[in-house]
Amino acid sequence: MSFRDKVVLITGASEGIGAACARAFAGRGARLALVARSAGNLKLVAAADDLPLAGDLLDPEFRCSAVDRTVERFGRIDVLINNAGVGLYVPAHRAPLEEVRRMFELNFFAALDLAQRAIPHMRRQGGGAIVNLSSIAGKMTLPWFTLYSASKYAVGSLTDGLRMELRRDRIHTMTVCPGYVKTRFQDHVLAGNAPPLEGLRASWAITPEKVAHDLISGLERRARTVVTPRSGWALIAAARMFPSFLDSRLEKLHRKQEAASP
């Protein structure tokens, strides 16, 4: 699959995984529409020929505008990358519902809305691809991240269902499940603190560039699911094969996180 002159719409594009994807697709000759809240940060990522779209994806009108302006500028959308997302480090039994709804609005409903708006254009042009960023936490529930895990499970299920719905339209959908990525994700969480997993992060941490590389590689081979790093598949398999053992280990880590929280 060649990406030269393909139109790629990327959300959360001003930093982290989104910015790395923008650089990677630009290096392959793609034309980019880049979405983020900060116009200033977008200027640091967008090239002269790119379309920067600054706004809040929690606003349905902005989501509609982002798709419409991309089509107006480039005439089509070949790849939609739903990368924008936010975390919530609060136990599910006491999480403020307002924050939970805000997280699901960005992590799930914004991705669904953008897909629904992009799909008619992809149908008319004879095909396309939708990439939804999930997480290894969307394959196994992390107790310090229960509601985030739930939102990412929903993203994975949505992606699988869309693939079956849209196969005859030549629209491929793919889920990308990163592990711990060296970004400022934890600086932007809605509430709560990350667990004390410094040693685990050091051994599992990957760069945004690694995620972007594996994402593009997955699109090229029309993968259904990309787990990055690939060693994450072993952890997912352990969760399915030895659930009681893994539950007990994760529960202990959760207790440490609770004890460390103010």
C-alpha positions in Angstrom: 0.0 0.0 0.0 1.5 3.3 -1.1 0.6 6.4 0.9 1.9 8.9 -1.6 -0.8 11.6 -2.2 -3.2 9.8 0.1 -5.2 12.1 2.4 -4.7 11.2 6.1 -6.8 12.8 8.8 -5.1 12.5 12.2 -6.6 13.6 15.6 -4.5 14.4 18.6 -1.8 15.4 16.1 0.1 18.1 18.0 2.2 15.8 20.1 3.0 12.2 21.1 1.7 9.4 18.9 -0.3 11.8 16.7 2.6 14.0 15.9 4.8 10.9 15.2 2.1 9.6 12.8 2.1 13.0 11.1 5.8 12.9 10.5 5.7 9.2 9.4 2.9 9.7 6.9 4.5 13.0 5.6 7.7 11.0 5.0 5.7 8.7 2.7 4.2 11.5 0.7 0.8 11.7 2.2 -1.3 14.8 2.4 -2.3 15.6 6.0 -5.2 17.1 7.9 -4.1 17.5 11.5 -6.5 18.0 14.4 -5.6 19.2 17.9 -6.9 21.7 20.5 -3.8 23.9 20.4 -3.3 26.0 17.3 0.2 26.9 18.5 1.3 23.3 18.9 -0.2 22.4 15.5 2.1 25.0 13.9 5.1 23.1 15.2 4.0 19.9 13.5 2.2 20.9 10.3 4.1 21.6 7.1 3.1 24.3 4.7 0.9 22.0 2.6 -0.9 20.4 5.6 -4.3 21.5 6.8 -4.1 22.3 10.6 -7.5 22.1 12.3 -7.5 23.5 15.8 -10.5 22.9 18.0 -12.1 20.8 20.7 -13.2 17.2 19.6 -15.7 17.2 22.4 -17.7 19.7 20.2 -19.8 17.8 17.6 -19.8 20.9 15.4 -16.0 21.0 15.3 -15.9 17.2 14.4 -18.3 17.9 11.5 -16.2 20.9 10.4 -12.9 18.9 10.6 -14.2 16.3 8.1 -15.9 18.8 5.9 -12.8 21.1 5.7 -10.6 18.1 4.9 -12.8 17.1 2.0 -13.1 20.7 0.8 -9.3 21.1 0.8 -8.2 17.7 -0.6 -11.3 16.3 -2.2 -11.3 13.0 -0.2 -10.2 11.2 3.0 -8.2 8.0 2.5 -7.2 7.2 6.1 -8.8 8.4 9.3 -6.7 8.0 12.5 -8.6 8.4 15.7 -5.7 9.0 18.0 -7.0 11.6 20.5 -7.8 10.3 23.9 -7.6 11.0 27.6 -7.2 8.9 30.8 -8.8 8.7 34.2 -6.9 7.2 37.2 -9.9 6.9 39.6 -11.4 3.7 40.8 -14.7 2.9 39.0 -16.7 2.7 42.2 -16.1 6.3 43.1 -15.3 8.0 39.8 -17.2 11.2 39.1 -19.7 10.4 36.4 -19.2 13.8 34.7 -15.5 13.0 34.2 -16.4 9.4 33.0 -18.8 10.8 30.4 -16.2 13.3 29.3 -13.6 10.6 28.8 -16.0 8.4 26.9 -17.1 11.3 24.7 -13.5 11.8 23.6 -12.2 8.2 23.6 -15.3 6.6 22.0 -18.0 8.9 20.8 -15.7 11.3 19.0 -14.1 8.4 17.2 -17.5 7.0 16.2 -18.7 10.4 15.1 -15.7 11.1 12.9 -15.9 7.6 11.4 -19.6 8.1 10.6 -18.8 11.4 8.9 -15.8 10.0 7.0 -17.4 6.8 5.8 -19.8 8.3 3.2 -16.8 10.0 1.5 -14.8 6.7 1.6 -17.7 4.9 0.0 -18.0 7.4 -2.8 -14.3 7.2 -3.6 -14.3 3.4 -3.5 -12.5 2.6 -0.2 -10.4 3.8 2.7 -9.1 2.9 6.1 -10.1 3.8 9.7 -7.5 3.3 12.4 -8.7 3.5 16.0 -6.1 3.9 18.8 -7.0 1.6 21.7 -4.5 0.3 24.2 -3.2 -3.0 25.8 -5.5 -1.8 28.5 -8.3 -2.4 26.0 -7.3 -6.1 25.8 -6.9 -6.6 29.6 -8.5 -4.5 32.3 -6.1 -2.6 34.6 -7.7 -1.9 38.0 -6.1 1.5 38.4 -7.4 2.3 35.0 -10.8 0.4 34.9 -12.9 3.0 33.2 -10.2 3.9 30.7 -9.9 0.2 29.9 -13.7 0.0 29.4 -13.5 2.9 26.9 -10.7 1.2 25.0 -12.5 -2.2 25.0 -15.4 -0.3 23.4 -13.1 1.2 20.8 -11.8 -2.3 19.9 -15.3 -3.8 19.6 -16.4 -0.8 17.5 -13.4 -1.3 15.1 -14.1 -5.0 14.7 -17.8 -4.4 14.0 -17.1 -1.7 11.5 -14.7 -4.0 9.7 -17.5 -6.5 9.1 -20.0 -3.8 8.2 -17.8 -2.1 5.7 -15.9 -4.9 4.1 -17.9 -4.8 0.9 -17.3 -1.1 0.6 -13.5 -1.8 0.6 -13.1 0.2 3.9 -10.7 -1.5 6.2 -10.6 -0.9 10.0 -7.7 -1.5 12.3 -7.2 -1.3 16.1 -3.8 -0.2 17.4 -3.0 -1.2 21.0 0.1 0.4 22.4 1.6 -0.4 25.8 3.3 2.3 27.8 4.4 5.0 25.4 6.9 7.8 26.3 4.5 10.8 25.9 2.8 13.4 28.1 -0.3 11.3 28.4 -0.2 11.2 32.2 0.1 15.0 32.3 -3.4 15.3 30.7 -5.4 12.8 32.7 -8.8 14.0 33.9 -8.1 12.9 37.5 -6.1 10.6 39.7 -2.5 9.5 39.7 -0.6 6.7 37.8 0.5 3.7 39.9 4.2 3.4 40.9 5.3 1.2 38.0 8.6 2.8 37.2 10.5 -0.4 36.7 7.8 -1.9 34.5 7.6 1.3 32.4 11.4 1.3 31.9 11.3 -2.3 30.6 8.1 -1.9 28.5 8.3 1.7 27.4 8.2 2.5 23.7 8.5 5.7 21.7 5.7 7.4 19.7 7.8 6.8 16.6 7.6 3.0 17.3 3.8 3.2 17.5 3.7 5.2 14.2 6.0 2.7 12.5 3.9 -0.3 13.6 0.6 1.5 12.7 1.8 2.1 9.1 3.2 -1.4 8.9 -0.2 -2.7 10.0 -2.0 -0.7 7.4 0.3 -2.0 4.7 -0.5 -5.6 5.5 -4.2 -4.9 6.3 -3.8 -6.1 9.9 -6.9 -6.3 12.1 -5.1 -5.5 15.4 -1.6 -4.1 16.0 -0.2 -4.6 19.5 3.0 -2.6 20.1 5.4 -3.7 21.4 4.7 -7.2 20.1 5.7 -8.6 23.5 2.4 -7.2 24.7 0.6 -10.2 23.1 2.3 -12.3 25.8 0.7 -10.3 28.6 -2.7 -10.4 26.9 -2.4 -14.1 26.5 -1.5 -14.5 30.2 -4.6 -12.5 31.1 -6.7 -15.0 29.2 -5.0 -18.2 30.2 -4.2 -17.4 33.8 -6.8 -14.8 34.9 -6.8 -15.5 38.6 -3.1 -15.3 38.9 -2.9 -12.0 36.9 -5.9 -10.6 38.8 -4.0 -11.1 42.1 -0.8 -9.5 40.8 -2.7 -6.5 39.3 -4.7 -6.1 42.5 -1.4 -5.8 44.5 -0.2 -3.1 42.1 -3.5 -1.3 42.5 -3.2 -1.3 46.3 0.2 0.3 45.9 -1.3 3.0 43.7 -4.1 3.6 46.2 -1.6 3.9 49.1 0.5 6.3 47.1 -2.5 8.5 46.2 -2.9 11.7 48.3 
